Amino acid sequence: MEEHMNIDYLRTFLTLAENGSFSETAKEHIVVQSTVSSRIQELEKELGQSLFIRSYSHAELTLAGQAFLEYAKNIVELENRAIDRIGLVGQFSERLTIGTVYAFHKCYLVQGTRRFLEKHSDISVRIEFGHSRHIISAMHQGKIDIGYSHHPFRHTGFQCDLVCEDEIILVTSKQPTDLNECITLKDMETLRIYNSNFLYADTHNRIFSRYKAFQLDIDIGENIIPYLLNDDGYAFVPRKLVEKELSNELLFEIEIVDEQIPPMNNYVIYKSTSPKRKLIQQWLNEAVSYTHLRAHE
């Protein structure tokens, strides 16, 4: 089976099995939806079994699809390991692939990665970026060894731990006066709010209309900062992300007196049975651990 089966088809199968959506799978793999359909059809033709029960808006694994799932994961993971091993020959003893959301990397991973590399000159570290859903998907497919996400991933065979919480605050470069250093949710209707993508969906929908349109909507939240520094806009951001700007009074915190904004969680995810589990544990202990985070608060 491994000699003939197209690895891209298997990756597509794994993504569709995870999210159940042909359109989302197409976005994930940067292809058109018809390509996803044809890849799945080719797999089904080769296996002689239907892998998905298709409906208008969802695709669900058949019994044959469920049986095939673990084999597909193993084949993809084996190829990833082979590519890693071949590329490392004569240079490094092992490679660790880290997947991370953007803000966590900027706030925590840079120093931790430097510390780890200085201690382990024989280890190659690759860092890949994405939103939480991309990190979780890559983790599930065996593309990365360790993932940092704002959302948990509870799945058999994987370990998911809360690393830390980041306080979410409203900031602006417009220096507040005694009259507007504290505001209410109703006051926010008059502010020039930029959407920084840091609020969880339920919090966002409680503060704003679910379908509210923003003049500026930033997909990668940390990139909102240059805009805040140069005009009178407001945005919700993690305090850790803007601590330098706050201390230098380039940005100012505005308190919302009638709303408690939940913190943004940061989770670490890894496969508990990974063949790299010893190296993964070294990273967790030495690069970005709870002890290291507490030491830098």
C-alpha positions as CSV (number, residue, x, y, z in Angstrom):
1,M,0.0,0.0,0.0
2,E,2.8,2.4,0.9
3,E,4.5,1.9,-2.4
4,H,1.7,3.4,-4.4
5,M,-0.3,5.6,-2.2
6,N,0.2,9.4,-2.8
7,I,1.3,11.1,0.4
8,D,-0.5,14.3,-0.5
9,Y,-3.7,12.3,-0.8
10,L,-3.1,10.9,2.7
11,R,-2.5,14.4,4.2
12,T,-5.7,15.6,2.6
13,F,-7.6,12.6,4.0
14,L,-6.2,13.3,7.5
15,T,-7.2,17.0,7.3
16,L,-10.7,16.2,6.1
17,A,-11.1,13.5,8.8
18,E,-10.3,16.1,11.4
19,N,-12.4,19.0,10.3
20,G,-15.1,17.3,8.2
21,S,-15.2,20.2,5.7
22,F,-14.1,20.0,2.0
23,S,-13.9,23.8,1.8
24,E,-11.8,24.1,5.0
25,T,-9.5,21.3,3.8
26,A,-9.0,23.0,0.5
27,K,-8.0,26.2,2.3
28,E,-5.6,24.3,4.6
29,H,-3.9,22.6,1.6
30,I,-4.1,25.7,-0.6
31,V,-5.9,23.9,-3.4
32,V,-9.4,24.2,-4.9
33,Q,-12.2,22.2,-3.4
34,S,-12.5,19.9,-6.5
35,T,-8.9,18.8,-5.9
36,V,-9.8,17.7,-2.4
37,S,-12.7,15.7,-3.8
38,S,-10.6,14.1,-6.5
39,R,-7.9,13.1,-4.0
40,I,-10.4,11.4,-1.7
41,Q,-12.0,9.7,-4.7
42,E,-8.6,8.3,-5.8
43,L,-8.0,7.0,-2.3
44,E,-11.4,5.4,-2.2
45,K,-10.8,3.8,-5.6
46,E,-7.5,2.4,-4.6
47,L,-8.8,1.0,-1.3
48,G,-12.1,-0.2,-2.8
49,Q,-14.0,1.4,0.1
50,S,-15.9,4.6,0.8
51,L,-14.0,6.6,3.4
52,F,-16.5,9.4,4.1
53,I,-20.3,9.8,4.4
54,R,-20.9,13.0,2.5
55,S,-23.6,15.5,3.2
56,Y,-24.2,19.1,2.0
57,S,-22.1,20.7,4.7
58,H,-20.2,17.9,6.4
59,A,-18.1,14.8,5.7
60,E,-18.0,12.0,8.3
61,L,-15.7,9.0,8.4
62,T,-17.2,5.6,7.5
63,L,-16.2,2.5,9.4
64,A,-13.6,1.8,6.7
65,G,-12.4,5.4,7.0
66,Q,-12.0,5.0,10.8
67,A,-10.1,1.8,10.3
68,F,-7.8,3.5,7.7
69,L,-7.2,6.6,9.8
70,E,-4.4,5.2,12.1
71,Y,-2.6,3.7,9.1
72,A,-2.7,7.0,7.2
73,K,-1.3,8.8,10.3
74,N,1.6,6.2,10.6
75,I,2.5,6.5,6.9
76,V,2.6,10.3,7.0
77,E,4.6,10.3,10.2
78,L,7.0,7.8,8.8
79,E,7.7,9.9,5.8
80,N,8.2,13.0,7.9
81,R,10.7,11.1,10.1
82,A,12.5,9.8,7.0
83,I,12.9,13.2,5.5
84,D,14.1,14.6,8.8
85,R,16.7,11.9,9.2
86,I,18.1,12.1,5.7
87,G,18.4,15.9,5.9
88,L,20.3,15.6,9.2
89,V,23.0,13.1,8.2
90,G,26.4,14.5,9.0
91,Q,25.1,17.7,10.5
92,F,22.8,17.2,13.5
93,S,21.8,14.2,15.6
94,E,18.1,15.1,15.7
95,R,15.5,17.7,14.5
96,L,12.7,19.1,16.6
97,T,9.8,20.8,14.7
98,I,7.9,23.4,16.8
99,G,4.5,24.8,15.7
100,T,3.4,28.0,17.4
101,V,0.9,30.7,17.3
102,Y,2.5,34.1,16.5
103,A,2.1,36.0,19.8
104,F,3.4,33.1,22.0
105,H,6.5,32.9,19.9
106,K,7.2,36.7,20.3
107,C,6.4,36.7,24.0
108,Y,8.0,33.5,25.2
109,L,9.6,31.3,22.5
110,V,12.5,33.5,21.3
111,Q,14.4,33.5,24.5
112,G,13.6,29.8,25.2
113,T,14.7,28.7,21.8
114,R,18.0,30.6,22.1
115,R,18.6,29.0,25.5
116,F,17.9,25.5,24.1
117,L,20.1,26.0,21.0
118,E,23.0,27.2,23.1
119,K,22.8,24.1,25.3
120,H,22.2,21.6,22.4
121,S,24.4,22.5,19.4
122,D,23.8,19.1,17.9
123,I,20.0,19.6,17.7
124,S,18.2,21.3,14.7
125,V,15.1,23.2,15.6
126,R,12.5,24.2,12.9
127,I,9.7,26.7,13.9
128,E,6.5,26.9,11.9
129,F,3.8,29.5,12.5
130,G,0.0,29.4,12.2
131,H,-3.2,30.1,14.0
132,S,-4.4,27.6,16.6
133,R,-6.5,25.5,14.2
134,H,-3.4,25.1,11.9
135,I,-1.2,24.1,14.8
136,I,-3.7,21.6,16.1
137,S,-4.2,20.2,12.6
138,A,-0.4,19.9,12.0
139,M,0.0,18.2,15.4
140,H,-2.7,15.7,14.5
141,Q,-1.1,14.9,11.2
142,G,2.3,14.4,12.7
143,K,3.9,17.4,10.9
144,I,5.2,18.9,14.1
145,D,6.6,17.5,17.3
146,I,5.4,20.2,19.7
147,G,2.6,22.7,19.3
148,Y,1.7,25.9,21.1
149,S,-1.9,26.9,20.7
150,H,-4.5,29.2,22.3
151,H,-7.0,26.3,22.2
152,P,-6.7,22.9,23.8
153,F,-6.5,19.6,21.9
154,R,-7.9,16.7,23.8
155,H,-7.3,13.5,21.8
156,T,-6.2,10.0,22.7
157,G,-2.4,9.7,22.5
158,F,-1.7,13.4,22.9
159,Q,-0.7,15.4,25.9
160,C,-2.1,18.9,26.2
161,D,-1.1,21.2,29.1
162,L,-1.8,24.8,30.0
163,V,1.5,26.7,29.9
164,C,0.4,30.1,31.0
165,E,-2.4,32.7,30.7
166,D,-2.1,36.1,29.2
167,E,-4.2,39.0,30.5
168,I,-6.1,40.7,27.6
169,I,-6.3,44.5,27.9
170,L,-7.6,47.4,25.8
171,V,-4.9,49.8,24.7
172,T,-4.4,53.0,22.7
173,S,-1.7,55.5,22.0
174,K,-4.0,58.3,22.9
175,Q,-3.1,59.4,26.4
176,P,-6.1,59.1,28.7
177,T,-7.5,61.8,30.9
178,D,-9.2,61.4,34.2
179,L,-12.5,61.3,32.3
180,N,-11.7,58.4,30.0
181,E,-9.1,56.3,31.7
182,C,-12.0,54.1,32.6
183,I,-14.9,53.3,30.3
184,T,-18.0,51.1,30.0
185,L,-19.0,48.8,27.1
186,K,-21.4,51.5,25.9
187,D,-18.6,54.0,25.8
188,M,-16.8,51.7,23.4
189,E,-19.4,52.3,20.7
190,T,-17.8,55.8,20.2
191,L,-14.2,54.5,20.0
192,R,-12.2,53.6,16.9
193,I,-11.8,49.9,17.6
194,Y,-9.4,47.7,15.6
195,N,-10.0,44.0,15.6
196,S,-6.8,42.3,16.7
197,N,-8.1,38.7,16.7
198,F,-7.1,38.1,20.3
199,L,-10.5,37.8,21.9
200,Y,-12.1,34.4,22.1
201,A,-15.2,34.1,20.0
202,D,-17.7,34.1,22.9
203,T,-16.1,37.2,24.4
204,H,-15.9,39.0,21.1
205,N,-19.6,38.3,20.5
206,R,-20.6,39.5,23.9
207,I,-18.7,42.8,23.5
208,F,-19.5,43.4,19.9
209,S,-22.1,42.3,17.4
210,R,-21.2,39.0,15.9
211,Y,-21.2,40.5,12.5
212,K,-19.6,43.9,13.4
213,A,-17.4,45.2,10.7
214,F,-14.1,46.9,11.7
215,Q,-12.3,49.6,9.8
216,L,-9.1,47.6,10.4
217,D,-9.2,43.8,11.0
218,I,-5.8,42.2,11.5
219,D,-5.5,38.4,11.0
220,I,-2.2,38.1,12.9
221,G,-2.9,40.0,16.1
222,E,0.7,41.1,17.0
223,N,0.8,43.1,13.8
224,I,-1.8,45.5,15.2
225,I,0.9,47.3,17.2
226,P,2.4,49.6,14.5
227,Y,-1.1,50.9,13.7
228,L,-1.9,51.6,17.4
229,L,1.4,53.5,17.8
230,N,0.6,55.9,14.9
231,D,-3.1,56.9,15.3
232,D,-5.9,57.0,17.8
233,G,-7.2,53.5,17.4
234,Y,-8.0,51.0,20.2
235,A,-7.4,47.3,20.3
236,F,-7.5,44.3,22.7
237,V,-4.0,42.7,23.1
238,P,-2.2,40.5,25.6
239,R,-0.4,42.6,28.2
240,K,2.8,40.6,27.7
241,L,2.9,41.6,24.0
242,V,2.9,45.3,24.7
243,E,4.7,45.5,28.1
244,K,7.6,47.6,26.7
245,E,5.2,50.0,24.9
246,L,3.2,50.4,28.2
247,S,6.3,51.0,30.3
248,N,7.6,53.6,27.8
249,E,4.1,55.3,27.7
250,L,3.8,54.7,24.0
251,L,0.6,52.8,24.7
252,F,-1.9,53.2,27.5
253,E,-4.3,50.8,29.1
254,I,-8.0,51.7,29.3
255,E,-10.0,49.9,32.0
256,I,-13.4,48.6,31.1
257,V,-15.4,48.9,34.4
258,D,-18.4,46.7,33.5
259,E,-16.7,43.8,31.8
260,Q,-14.2,41.2,32.8
261,I,-12.2,40.1,29.8
262,P,-11.1,36.4,30.1
263,P,-7.4,35.7,29.7
264,M,-5.9,34.2,26.6
265,N,-4.7,30.6,27.3
266,N,-1.5,29.2,26.0
267,Y,-1.3,25.4,25.6
268,V,1.5,23.0,24.7
269,I,0.6,19.9,22.8
270,Y,2.7,16.9,22.0
271,K,2.3,13.2,21.2
272,S,2.8,11.1,24.3
273,T,4.1,8.1,22.4
274,S,6.4,10.1,20.0
275,P,9.7,8.4,19.1
276,K,11.2,11.8,20.0
277,R,9.7,11.9,23.5
278,K,13.0,12.2,25.3
279,L,14.0,15.2,23.2
280,I,10.5,16.7,23.6
281,Q,10.8,16.4,27.3
282,Q,14.2,18.1,27.2
283,W,12.6,21.0,25.3
284,L,9.7,21.2,27.8
285,N,12.1,21.3,30.7
286,E,14.7,23.7,29.3
287,A,13.1,25.9,26.7
288,V,9.7,27.2,27.7
289,S,8.6,25.7,31.0
290,Y,6.4,27.0,33.8
291,T,9.5,27.6,35.9
292,H,11.1,29.8,33.2
293,L,7.9,31.8,32.7
294,R,7.6,32.5,36.4
295,A,11.2,33.5,36.6
296,H,10.7,36.2,33.9
297,E,7.5,37.7,35.4
